[in-house]
Amino acid sequence: MSALPGIALADWRAQGRGFSFNGQAIRYWTAGEGEPLLLIHGFPTASWDWHYLWQPLAQRYQVIACDMLGFGYSAKPRGHAYNLLEQADLQQALLAHLGIDGPVHVLAHDYGDSVAQELIARHHSGGIRLASCVFLNGGLFPETHYPVLTQKLLLGPLGPLLGRLFSRRTLAKNFRTVFGPKTPPSEVELDAFWALIAHNDGPKVMHLLIRYILDRRANRERWVAAMQATDVPLRVIDGALDPISGAHMVERYRELIESPDTVLLPAIGHYPQTEAPAEVLDHYLQFRDRLEAKTCSDVLC
């Protein structure tokens, strides 16, 4: 599927490190040197989502990623009130743990887009310094986020039961509807995605994690206002065929954001970083090269 080699899940897991966030064990990864680049994963998977891009990006930047609370190899406490603002707190705690005080570049996907939106809002209030932000397929606007049936059911009264019944088979069925028809996940990838979800009884907290959909609605005006006013350079790289946050989301982005910088991948679905990682890498590096050229021009270097 990919022209980039990627990292096997077992090797990825072995490279992880740990720190404590509010008394919870968090797994994180870092590699490379240079400007810090924070990678923020989506729902329901984990930071292994970035494994195709990890080494190529680490050749140029200090790449940083963690499995957020409730995801992957991090703690998944039962009965916890998971929310996007706490996940933004976690990202800042990870940067502090690594001694990084900014400015930080961000590359986010799906659920991670919402965490990144909160970081943009915090940038405006002086809570963090961001250098740029690139979004991959995610629900930047609740009005253009079309969740799949499983997500809707997880949010309802049967959510706890549905989470417990969630299986690799369910995952495969859902992923095959959101990936591009020519770029479906392989069986090896599905095994890895499922292993990350299943670790630490993850399905039993899925109905709690899914409440991010409500967080998005509650914070919509603040986040969109921050994106409209921000001086942080933004780009969207989006798989157009994604039924959740595809071309329709990009159309709305172009309506709401002045001078929008958007890239549509016409044959790709919801997971462009695994469906078309070489394309994503190319478009990301073009964005960064342009930023560096502008910065150099501004300071006459």
N, C-alpha and C positions, 0 to 999 in steps of 0.2 A: 504493500500500500504506500509506503513512504520511501523517498530517496535518502532519508536520514536514518542512521542506524538505531537510534533509541537506546533505552536502558531496560534490561529485564527487571521485573518487579523485585525479585530476590536481591539483585545487585543494588537496586534503588534503596530498598529497605536497609541494607547493610551500611549504606552511606549516611543514614539519618543520625541526627543528634537529638538530645532532649533538653527541655527546660520546663520550669513550672510557671504556669499562668493561673493566678487566683487559686492555687492549690491543685490545679489539674495538670497532668502530664501531657506535654505537647511535643510532637516530633517535627523537626525542621531540617532543612537541607541548605547548604550554601557551597558555592564553588566560584572560582575565578577571581579576578581582580579588576579594579576600575570603578566606574560610577555604579552605585548600588541600583539594582533592578529587582523590584519586589514582584513576584509572580503569585497571583491569587486565584485559586482554583474554584470550581463550580460544584453544584449539587447534582447527583449524590456521591460524587467520586472524591478525588483527593489530589494532592500536588503531583503525584505520578503522571497526571494528565499532561504535564509539561516535559515528559522524558525525552521526546524527540528533539525538542528545542534546547534542552538543558546544556549540553556540551557546546553546541554552536554559540549560544549566547554567552556562556562562561568564557569563551575565547576573547570576548570583548568587554564584558562587564562582570561585576560581582553579583551573581544571581542568588536570590534568597527566596525560599518558599517554605511554608509550613502546611501541615494538615490542620485545618481549623478545628475548633472544639466540636466534637460530634462526628468527625470525619476521619477516614483512613486509619492511620496508626496512632492518632491522638486519643485522649480520653473521651468517652461517650457516656457521661453521667446520666442516669435515668432521672426523670422528673425535673430536669434542668430547664429553666426558661431561656432557651436559646434565642438569640436575637442578633441582628446585623450590627448593631452598635457595639456590642461586646466583641464581635469578631473583628471590628475595626480597632478596638482597644488591644486585641491580641496582636494584630499586625504591628501596632506601635510598640507593644511590649517586646516583641521579637527584635525589632530594630534597636530598641534600647539595650536588650540583652547582648546584641552584637556590637554595641558601641557606635551605632550609626545615628547621627542627628540630622541628616539630610544635606542637601536636597536628594530626594529619592524618585526614581522613575518607577512606574507601575505598569504591569501588563496583566490584565484580568479577564476572566471568563465567567459567564453565567451568574450564579450566586455571587461570585467574586466581583462582578461589575458593580453590584449594589454596595459591597464593602468599599470599593474604590470610590464610588460616588460620595459615600460618607467621608472618606479621606479628603476628597476635593472640598467638601463643605468645611472640614476642619482646617484645611490649608487657608481658607479665607479668614478663619478666626485666629490663625496663628498657632494652631495646635500641632501642625506638621508642615514640613516644607516639601512640596512635590515639584519635580522637574518636568514631568510629562506623564500622560496616562493614555494607554491604548486599551480599548475594549474589544473583546471578542464576544460572539453571540451571547446576549444577556438581556434581561427585562429592564432596560433603562427607564421605560415608561410603563406603568401598570396598564395603561389603556391599550398597549400593543403587545402585552405579554399573554400568550395563549397557552396555558399549561395543558399538558396531556392529561388524560382521564385519571391515571394513577395519582398524579399530583392533586387533582381536585378531590379525589376520594380520601387521600391522606389528610387533607385539611378538614374533612368533615367528621361527623360523630363516629364513623367506623374506622377512622384513621389508625388508632392503636392496633386493632385487629388486622387491618390491611398491612401494616408495617410488619407485624409478626409473620404474616404469610408471604411477604415479599421474598422472592427467590431469584436464583440465577436465571431461571426461565423467564420470570417476569421482567427482569432487567434486559435480557436479550430481546424480548418482544418490544419493549419500550424504546430501546436504543435503535432498533432497526426501523422504527418509524421516524426518528429524529435525525439520523445520519443520512447523508446523501445516498441515493440509490446505487451509485457506482463506487461508493467509498464506505461500505459497511464495516463494522468492527470485526476483526478476525476472532476465531474461537479463543486464541491465546489472549487477546486483548480483553475479551469478555470474561475469561477466567480471572484476569488480574483486576478488572474493575469490580467484579463480584467479591474477590478476596478482600479488597479494601473496604467495601460496604459491610461485609459480613464480620470483619474483625471487631472484637469487643462487643459482640451482639448489636452491631449497628442498626439492623432493621428495627430493633425495638425503640429507637429514638427518632426514626424517620418522620413520624407524625408530629414530633416536636420541632425538628429542623424545618419542616415545610412551612412553618409559620412566618418564614421570611417573606412570603407573599403578602402577608398582612403588614409587615414592616415596610415593605415597598410602598404600599398605599399610604401609610401614615406619614412617610417621609418624602413623598413624591414632590410636593411643592418646594421644599427646602433644597432637595437634591437638584432638581431641574434649574432652580434659580441660581444655584452655585455653579452649575455647568454653563449656564448662559452668561454669567458674569466673570468666569474664571480667566486668569492669565496663564493657566497651565495648558500647554499645548496638548490637544486631544486628537485621537484618530480612532475610527471604528474599522475593524477588519471583520467582515461578517459573511458567514456561509448563507447564501441567498435562499437555499431550499429548506432551511430550518423552519418547521411549522410553528415553533414556539417563539423565536425571536429572529426571524430571517429578514427577507427583503422588506416586509411590511414595517418592521421596527426601524430599519434604516431610512425608510421614507419619512417616518415620523421624526427621526433625528434631524433630517435635513430641513424639516419644517420649523423645528424649535431652536436649533443651534445655528448661530450666525457663522458664515464661512465654514460650513461643515467639511471636514476631511474624512471621507468615507471610502472604503474599498469593499466591493462586493465580489465574492467568489461564487460564480454562477452555478457550479455543479456540486457545491459543498453544503452540508447540513449543519447541525448544531455544534459539532466538535471540530472546528477547523484545525486546531493544533494537533489533532491526531489523524484527521482525514486528509489534510493537505499541509503538513508541517513545513515543507520546503517553501511553499507559497507564503505561508504566514511569516516565516522567517524573513523572506525577501522583502515583503511589504513592511515588516517591522523595522528592518535595518535601513530601508529607504527613508522611513520616517525619522529615525535617529540620525542618519547622515545629514538629512536636511536641517534638523535642529542644530547639529554641530556646526554646519556651514553658516547658518544664520548667526549663531553665537560668536563664531570666529569673525564674521563680518562686522558684527556690532562692536567688538572690542579691537577691530583692526589688526587681527593677528595674521 
